[in-house]
Amino acid sequence: MVLRSITPGQPEKWVNVGEFHVISANAGEWGHHAWKEVGQGYAGGDQILGTREAQEANYGAPKQGLRAGDFLAFTGRFSNEGKTSLKVALNGNFDGDLNQQFPEAVVPPGKAINFFTPTYTLTSADIERGSAEVRCSLDAGDDSWHNNFVADTATGIIHPAPA
């Protein structure tokens, strides 16, 4: 599992400043992993591409660190290089119901499974504490891999943490 992006939390109501373009929430032929690259791909509804002034009006002036509501997005991949099929399960303290978003899957030998894109939303408690820990593990057959991260909310620096 790797950190894919850090995204500011959405304001309750988006304010447009200057020109903007609305992209339909129907992604059509695009995969959801590409959808994030065109705009805000984690929230429901249409995406709005706008100006730097709109970004500042909605998120405030840029400043160092992380804020409550910001979220960290991750991406992972498991490749079964063994000779038998394996049951694979993603676990961790990500947002939502992981069993629903990423149900346990059987991965045949020579095949892989991708995990696009579990997220962790920073809370007020994380900001007050000065850090947030994101824990994830992948269980495959009798093996388990752990990849944990610690986000320093004052600096915005995110680094690996001991499992």
Contact map, one row per residue, 1 for C-alpha under 8 A:
1110000000000000000000000000000000000000000000000000000000000000000000000111100000000000000000000000000000000000000000000000000000000001000000000010000000000000000
1111000000000000000000000000000000000000000000000000000000000000000000000111000000000000000000000000000000000000000000000000000000000000000000000000000000000000000
1111100000000000000000000000000000000000000000000000000000000000000000011110000000000000000000000000000000000000000000000000000000000000000000000000000000000000000
0111110000000000000000000000000000000000000000000000000000000000000000011110000000000000000000000000000000000000000000000000000000000000000000000000000000000000000
0011111000000000000000000000000000000000000000000000000000000000000000011100000000000000000000000000000000000000000000000000000000000000000000000000000000000000000
0001111100000000000000000000000000000000000000000000000000000000000001111000000000000000000000000000000000000000000000000000000000000000000000000000000000000000000
0000111110000000000000000000000000000000000000000000000000000000000001111000000000000000000000000000000000000000000000000000000000000000000000000000000000000000000
0000011111000000000000000000000000000000000000000000000000100000001011100000000000000000000000000000000000000000000000000000000000000000000000000000000000000000000
0000001111100000000000000000000000000000000000000000000000000000001111100000000000000000000000000000000000000000000000000000000000000000000000000000000000000000000
0000000111110100000000000000000000000000000000000000000000100000000011000000000000000000000000000000000000000000000000000000000000000000000000000000000000000000000
0000000011111100000000000000000000000000000000000000000001100000000000000000000000000000000000000000000000000000000000000000000000000000000000000000000000000000000
0000000001111100000000000000000000000000000000000000000000000000000000000000000000000000000000000000000000000000000000000000000000000000000000000000000000000000000
0000000000111110000000000000000000000000000000000000000000000000000000000000000000000000000000000000000000000000000000000000000000000000000000000000000000000000000
0000000001111111000000000000000000000000000000000000000001000000000000000000000000000000000000000000000000000000000000000000000000000000000000000000000000000000000
0000000000001111100000000000000000000000000000000000010011000000000000000000000000000000000000000000000000000000000000000000000000000000000000000000000000000000000
0000000000000111111100000000000000000000000000000100010000000000000000000000000000000000000000000000000000000000000000000000000000000000000000000000000000000000000
0000000000000011111100000000000000000000000000000110110010000000000000000000000000000000000000000000000000000000000000000000000000000000000000000000000000000000000
0000000000000001111100000000000000000000000000000110110000000000000000000000000000000000000000000000000000000000000000000000000000000000000000000000000000000000000
0000000000000001111110000000000000000000000000000110000000000000000000000000000000000000000000000000000000000000000000000000000000000000000000000000000000000000000
0000000000000001111111000000000000000000000000011110000000000000000000000000000000000000000000000000000000000000000000000000000000000000000000000000000000000000000
0000000000000000001111100000000000000000000000011100000000000000000000000000000000000000000000000000000000000000000000000000000000000000000000000000000000000000000
0000000000000000000111110000000000000000000001111000000000000000000000000000000000000000000000000000000000000000000000000000000000000000000000000000000000000000000
0000000000000000000011111000000000000000000001111000000000000000000000000000000000000000000000000000000000000000000000000000000000000000000000000000000000000000000
0000000000000000000001111110000000000000000011100000000000000000000000000000000000000000000000000000000000000000000000000000000000000000000000000000000000000000000
0000000000000000000000111110000000000000000111100000000000000000000000000000000000000000000000000000000000000000000000000000000000000000000000000000000000000000000
0000000000000000000000011111000000000000000001000000000000000000000000000000000000000000000000000000000000000000000000000000000000000000000000000000000000000000000
0000000000000000000000011111111100100000000000000000000000000000000000000000000000000000000000000000000000000000000000000000000000000000000000000000000000000000000
0000000000000000000000000111110000000000000000000000000000000000000000000000000000000000000000000000000000000000000000000000000000000000000000000000000000000000000
0000000000000000000000000011111000000000000000000000000000000000000000000000000000000000000000000000000000000000000000000000000000000000000000000000000000000000000
0000000000000000000000000011111101100000000000000000000000000000000000000000000000000000000000000000000000000000000000000000000000000000000000000000000000000000000
0000000000000000000000000010111111100000000000000000000000000000000000000000000000000000000000000000000000000000000000000000000000000000000000000000000000000000000
0000000000000000000000000010011111110000100000000000000000000000000000000000000000000000000000000000000000000000000100000000000000000000000000000000000000000000000
0000000000000000000000000000001111111000000000000000000000000000000000000000000000000000000000000000000000000000000110000000000000000000000000000000000000000000000
0000000000000000000000000000011111111100000000000000000000000000000000000000000000000000000000000000000000000000000000000000000000000000000000000000000000000000000
0000000000000000000000000010011111111111100000000000000000000000000000000000000000000000000000000000000000000000000000000000000000000000000000000000000000000000000
0000000000000000000000000000000111111111110000000000000000000000000000000000000000000000000000000000000000000000000000000000000000000000000000000000000000000000000
0000000000000000000000000000000011111111100000000000000000000000000000000000000000000000000000000000000000000000000000000000000000000000000000000000000000000000000
0000000000000000000000000000000001111111100000000000000000000000000000000000000000000000000000000000000000000000000000000000000000000000000000000000000000000000000
0000000000000000000000000000000000111111100000111000000000000000000000000000000000000000000000000000000000000000000000000000000000000000000000000000000000000000000
0000000000000000000000000000000000111111111000110000000000000000000000000000000000000000000000000000000000000000000000000000000000000000000000000000000000000000000
0000000000000000000000000000000100111111111100100000000000000000000000000000000000000000000000000000000000000000000000000000000000000000000000000000000000000000000
0000000000000000000000000000000000010001111100000000000000000000000000000000000000000000000000000000000000000000000000000000000000000000000000000000000000000000000
0000000000000000000000000000000000000001111110000000000000000000000000000000000000000000000000000000000000000000000000000000000000000000000000000000000000000000000
0000000000000000000000001000000000000000111111000000000000000000000000000000000000000000000000000000000000000000000000000000000000000000000000000000000000000000000
0000000000000000000000011000000000000000001111100000000000000000000000000000000000000000000000000000000000000000000000000000000000000000000000000000000000000000000
0000000000000000000001111100000000000000000111110000000000000000000000000000000000000000000000000000000000000000000000000000000000000000000000000000000000000000000
0000000000000000000001111000000000000011100011111000000000000000000000000000000000000000000000000000000000000000000000000000000000000000000000000000000000000000000
0000000000000000000111100000000000000011000001111100000000000000000000000000000000000000000000000000000000000000000000000000000000000000000000000000000000000000000
0000000000000000000111100000000000000010000000111110000000000000000000000000000000000000000000000000000000000000000000000000000000000000000000000000000000000000000
0000000000000001111110000000000000000000000000011111011000000000000000000000000000000000000000000000000000000000000000000000000000000000000000000000000000000000000
0000000000000000111100000000000000000000000000001111111000000000000000000000000000000000000000000000000000000000000000000000000000000000000000000000000000000000000
0000000000000000000000000000000000000000000000000111111100000000000000000000000000000000000000000000000000000000000000000000000000000000000000000000000000000000000
0000000000000000110000000000000000000000000000000011111110000000000000000000000000000000000000000000000000000000000000000000000000000000000000000000000000000000000
0000000000000011110000000000000000000000000000000111111111000000000000000000000000000000000000000000000000000000000000000000000000000000000000000000000000000000000
0000000000000000000000000000000000000000000000000111111111110000000000000000000000000000000000000000000000000000000000000000000000000000000000000000000000000000000
0000000000000000000000000000000000000000000000000001111111111100000000000000000000000000000000000000000000000000000000000000000000000000000000000000000000000000000
0000000000000010100000000000000000000000000000000000111111111000000000000000000000000000000000000000000000000000000000000000000000000000000000000000000000000000000
0000000000100110000000000000000000000000000000000000011111110000000000000000000000000000000000000000000000000000000000000000000000000000000000000000000000000000000
0000000101100000000000000000000000000000000000000000001111111100000000000000000000000000000000000000000000000000000000000000000000000000000000000000000000000000000
0000000000000000000000000000000000000000000000000000001111111100000000000000000000000000000000000000000000000000000000000000000000000000000000000000000000000000000
0000000000000000000000000000000000000000000000000000000110111110000000000000000000000000000000000000000000000000000000000000000000000000000000000000000000000000000
0000000000000000000000000000000000000000000000000000000100111111000000000000000000000000000000000000000000000000000000000000000000000000000000000000000000000000000
0000000000000000000000000000000000000000000000000000000000001111100000000000000000000000000000000000000000000000000000000000000000000000000000000000000000000000000
0000000000000000000000000000000000000000000000000000000000000111110000000000000000000000000000000000000000000000000000000000000000000000000000000000000001110000000
0000000000000000000000000000000000000000000000000000000000000011111000000000000000000000000000000000000000000000000000000000000000000000000000000000000111111000000
0000000000000000000000000000000000000000000000000000000000000001111101000000000000000000000000000000000000000000000000000100001000000000000000000000000111110000000
0000000110000000000000000000000000000000000000000000000000000000111111000000000000000000000000000000000000000000000000000111001000000000000000000000000010000000000
0000000010000000000000000000000000000000000000000000000000000000011111000000000000000000000000000000000000000000000000001111011000000000000000000000000000000000000
0000000111000000000000000000000000000000000000000000000000000000001111100000000000000000000000000000000000000000000000001110000000000000000000000000000000000000000
0000011111000000000000000000000000000000000000000000000000000000011111110000000000000000000000000000000000000000000000001100000000000000000000000000000000000000000
0000011110000000000000000000000000000000000000000000000000000000000011111000000000000000000000000000000000000000000000111100000000000000000000000000000000000000000
0011111000000000000000000000000000000000000000000000000000000000000001111100000000000000000000000000000000000000000000111100000000000000000000000000000000000000000
0011111000000000000000000000000000000000000000000000000000000000000000111110000000000000000000000000000000000000000011110000000000000000000000000000000000000000000
1111100000000000000000000000000000000000000000000000000000000000000000011111000000000000000000000000000000000000000111100000000000000000000000000000000000000000000
1111000000000000000000000000000000000000000000000000000000000000000000001111100000000000000000000000000000000000011111000000000000000000000000000000000000000000000
1100000000000000000000000000000000000000000000000000000000000000000000000111110000000000000000000000000000000000011110000000000000000000000000000000000000000000000
1000000000000000000000000000000000000000000000000000000000000000000000000011111000000000000000000000000000000001111000000000000000000000000000000000000000000000000
0000000000000000000000000000000000000000000000000000000000000000000000000001111100000000000000000000000000000001110000000000000000000000000000000000000000000000000
0000000000000000000000000000000000000000000000000000000000000000000000000000111110000000000000000000000000000111100000000000000000000000000000000000000000000000000
0000000000000000000000000000000000000000000000000000000000000000000000000000011111001100000000000000000000111111000000000000000000000000000000000000000000000000000
0000000000000000000000000000000000000000000000000000000000000000000000000000001111100000000000000000000000001110000000000000000000000000000000000000000000000000000
0000000000000000000000000000000000000000000000000000000000000000000000000000000111111000000000000000000000001100000000000000000000000000000000000000000000000000000
0000000000000000000000000000000000000000000000000000000000000000000000000000000011111000000000000000000000001100000000000000000000000000000000000000000000000000000
0000000000000000000000000000000000000000000000000000000000000000000000000000000001111100000000000000000000011000000000000000000000000000000000000000000000000000000
0000000000000000000000000000000000000000000000000000000000000000000000000000000101111110000000000000000001111000000000000000000000000000000000000000000000000000000
0000000000000000000000000000000000000000000000000000000000000000000000000000000100011111000000000000000001111000000000000000000000000000000110000000000000000000000
0000000000000000000000000000000000000000000000000000000000000000000000000000000000001111100000000000000111100000000000000000000000000000001110000000000000000000000
0000000000000000000000000000000000000000000000000000000000000000000000000000000000000111110000000000000111100000000000000000000000000000011110000000000000000000000
0000000000000000000000000000000000000000000000000000000000000000000000000000000000000011111000000000011110000000000000000000000000000000011100000000000000000000000
0000000000000000000000000000000000000000000000000000000000000000000000000000000000000001111100000100011100000000000000000000000000000001111000000000000000000000000
0000000000000000000000000000000000000000000000000000000000000000000000000000000000000000111110000100000000000000000000000000000000000001111000000000000000000000000
0000000000000000000000000000000000000000000000000000000000000000000000000000000000000000011111000100000000000000000000000000000000000111100000000000000000000000000
0000000000000000000000000000000000000000000000000000000000000000000000000000000000000000001111100000000000000000000000010000000000000111000000000000000000000000000
0000000000000000000000000000000000000000000000000000000000000000000000000000000000000000000111110100000000000000000001111000000000000111000000000000000000000000000
0000000000000000000000000000000000000000000000000000000000000000000000000000000000000000000011111100000000000000000001111000000000000000000000000000000000000000000
0000000000000000000000000000000000000000000000000000000000000000000000000000000000000000000001111100100000000000000000000000000000000000000000000000000000000000000
0000000000000000000000000000000000000000000000000000000000000000000000000000000000000000000000111111100000000000000000000000000000000000000000000000000000000000000
0000000000000000000000000000000000000000000000000000000000000000000000000000000000000000011101111111111000000000000000000000000000000000000000000000000000000000000
0000000000000000000000000000000000000000000000000000000000000000000000000000000000000000000000001111111100000000000000000000000000000000000000000000000000000000000
0000000000000000000000000000000000000000000000000000000000000000000000000000000000000000000000001111111000000000000000000000000000000000000000000000000000000000000
0000000000000000000000000000000000000000000000000000000000000000000000000000000000000000000000011111111000000000000000000000000000000000000000000000000000000000000
0000000000000000000000000000000000000000000000000000000000000000000000000000000000000000110000000111111100000000001000000000000000000000000000000000000000000000000
0000000000000000000000000000000000000000000000000000000000000000000000000000000000000000110000000111111110000000000000000000000000000000000000000000000000000000000
0000000000000000000000000000000000000000000000000000000000000000000000000000000000000011110000000010011111000000000000000000000000000000000000000000000000000000000
0000000000000000000000000000000000000000000000000000000000000000000000000000000000000011100000000000001111100000000000000000000000000000000000000000000000000000000
0000000000000000000000000000000000000000000000000000000000000000000000000000000000001111000000000000000111110000000000000000000000000000000000000000000000000000000
0000000000000000000000000000000000000000000000000000000000000000000000000000000100001111000000000000000011111011100000000000000000000000000000000000000000000000000
0000000000000000000000000000000000000000000000000000000000000000000000000000000100011100000000000000000001111111000000000000000000000000000000000000000000000000000
0000000000000000000000000000000000000000000000000000000000000000000000000000000111111100000000000000000000111110000000000000000000000000000000000000000000000000000
0000000000000000000000000000000000000000000000000000000000000000000000000000001111100000000000000000000000011111000000000000000000000000000000000000000000000000000
0000000000000000000000000000000000000000000000000000000000000000000000000000001110000000000000000000000000111111100000000000000000000000000000000000000000000000000
0000000000000000000000000000000000000000000000000000000000000000000000000000111100000000000000000000000000110111110000000000000000000000000000000000000000000000000
0000000000000000000000000000000000000000000000000000000000000000000000000000111000000000000000000000000000100011111000000000000000000000000000000000000000000000000
0000000000000000000000000000000000000000000000000000000000000000000000000011110000000000000000000000000000000001111100000000000000000000000000000000000000000000000
0000000000000000000000000000000000000000000000000000000000000000000000000011100000000000000000000000010000000000111111000000000000000000000000000000000000000000000
0000000000000000000000000000000110000000000000000000000000000000000000000111000000000000000000000000000000000000011111000000000000000000000000000000000000000000000
0000000000000000000000000000000010000000000000000000000000000000000000001111000000000000000000000000000000000000001111100000000000000000000000000000000000000000000
0000000000000000000000000000000000000000000000000000000000000000000000001110000000000000000001100000000000000000001111110000000000000000000000000000000000000000000
0000000000000000000000000000000000000000000000000000000000000000000000111100000000000000000001100000000000000000000011111000000000000000000000000000000000000000000
0000000000000000000000000000000000000000000000000000000000000000000000111000000000000000000011100000000000000000000001111100000000000100000000000000000000000000000
0000000000000000000000000000000000000000000000000000000000000000000111110000000000000000000001100000000000000000000000111110000000000000000000000000000000000000000
0000000000000000000000000000000000000000000000000000000000000000011111110000000000000000000000000000000000000000000000011111011000010000000000000000000000000000000
0000000000000000000000000000000000000000000000000000000000000000001110000000000000000000000000000000000000000000000000001111111000000000000000000000000000000000000
0000000000000000000000000000000000000000000000000000000000000000001100000000000000000000000000000000000000000000000000000111111100000000000000000000000000000000000
0000000000000000000000000000000000000000000000000000000000000000000000000000000000000000000000000000000000000000000000000011111110000000000000000000000000000000000
0000000000000000000000000000000000000000000000000000000000000000000100000000000000000000000000000000000000000000000000000111111111110000000000000000000010000000000
0000000000000000000000000000000000000000000000000000000000000000011100000000000000000000000000000000000000000000000000000111111111110000000000000000000011000000000
0000000000000000000000000000000000000000000000000000000000000000000000000000000000000000000000000000000000000000000000000001111111100000000000000000000000000000000
0000000000000000000000000000000000000000000000000000000000000000000000000000000000000000000000000000000000000000000000000000111111110000000000000000000000000000000
0000000000000000000000000000000000000000000000000000000000000000000000000000000000000000000000000000000000000000000000000000011111110000000000000000000111000000000
0000000000000000000000000000000000000000000000000000000000000000000000000000000000000000000000000000000000000000000000000000011111111000000000000000011111000000000
0000000000000000000000000000000000000000000000000000000000000000000000000000000000000000000000000000000000000000000000000100011011111100000000000000011110000000000
0000000000000000000000000000000000000000000000000000000000000000000000000000000000000000000000000000000000000000000000000000000000111110000000000001111000000000000
0000000000000000000000000000000000000000000000000000000000000000000000000000000000000000000111000000000000000000000000010000000000011111000000000001110000000000000
0000000000000000000000000000000000000000000000000000000000000000000000000000000000000000000111000000000000000000000000000000000000001111100000000111100000000000001
1000000000000000000000000000000000000000000000000000000000000000000000000000000000000000011111000000000000000000000000000000000000000111110000000111000000000000000
0000000000000000000000000000000000000000000000000000000000000000000000000000000000000000011100000000000000000000000000000000000000000011111000011110000000000000000
0000000000000000000000000000000000000000000000000000000000000000000000000000000000000001111000000000000000000000000000000000000000000001111100011100000000000000000
0000000000000000000000000000000000000000000000000000000000000000000000000000000000000011111000000000000000000000000000000000000000000000111111111000000000000000000
0000000000000000000000000000000000000000000000000000000000000000000000000000000000000111100000000000000000000000000000000000000000000000011111110000000000000000000
0000000000000000000000000000000000000000000000000000000000000000000000000000000000000111000000000000000000000000000000000000000000000000001111100000000000000000000
0000000000000000000000000000000000000000000000000000000000000000000000000000000000000000000000000000000000000000000000000000000000000000001111110000000000000000000
0000000000000000000000000000000000000000000000000000000000000000000000000000000000000000000000000000000000000000000000000000000000000000001111111000000000000000000
0000000000000000000000000000000000000000000000000000000000000000000000000000000000000000000000000000000000000000000000000000000000000000111101111100000000000000000
0000000000000000000000000000000000000000000000000000000000000000000000000000000000000000000000000000000000000000000000000000000000000000111000111110000000000000000
0000000000000000000000000000000000000000000000000000000000000000000000000000000000000000000000000000000000000000000000000000000000000011110000011111000000000000001
1000000000000000000000000000000000000000000000000000000000000000000000000000000000000000000000000000000000000000000000000000000000000011100000001111100000000001111
0000000000000000000000000000000000000000000000000000000000000000000000000000000000000000000000000000000000000000000000000000000000001111000000000111110000000001111
0000000000000000000000000000000000000000000000000000000000000000000000000000000000000000000000000000000000000000000000000000000000001110000000000011111000000111100
0000000000000000000000000000000000000000000000000000000000000000000000000000000000000000000000000000000000000000000000000000000000111100000000000001111100000111100
0000000000000000000000000000000000000000000000000000000000000000000000000000000000000000000000000000000000000000000000000000000000111000000000000000111110011110000
0000000000000000000000000000000000000000000000000000000000000000110000000000000000000000000000000000000000000000000000000000000001110000000000000000011111111100000
0000000000000000000000000000000000000000000000000000000000000000111000000000000000000000000000000000000000000000000000000000011001110000000000000000001111111000000
0000000000000000000000000000000000000000000000000000000000000001110000000000000000000000000000000000000000000000000000000000001001100000000000000000000111110000000
0000000000000000000000000000000000000000000000000000000000000001110000000000000000000000000000000000000000000000000000000000000000000000000000000000000111111000000
0000000000000000000000000000000000000000000000000000000000000001110000000000000000000000000000000000000000000000000000000000000000000000000000000000001111111100000
0000000000000000000000000000000000000000000000000000000000000000100000000000000000000000000000000000000000000000000000000000000000000000000000000000001110111110000
0000000000000000000000000000000000000000000000000000000000000000000000000000000000000000000000000000000000000000000000000000000000000000000000000000111100011111000
0000000000000000000000000000000000000000000000000000000000000000000000000000000000000000000000000000000000000000000000000000000000000000000000000000111000001111100
0000000000000000000000000000000000000000000000000000000000000000000000000000000000000000000000000000000000000000000000000000000000000000000000000011110000000111110
0000000000000000000000000000000000000000000000000000000000000000000000000000000000000000000000000000000000000000000000000000000000000000000000000011110000000011111
0000000000000000000000000000000000000000000000000000000000000000000000000000000000000000000000000000000000000000000000000000000000000000000000000011000000000001111
0000000000000000000000000000000000000000000000000000000000000000000000000000000000000000000000000000000000000000000000000000000000000010000000000111000000000000111
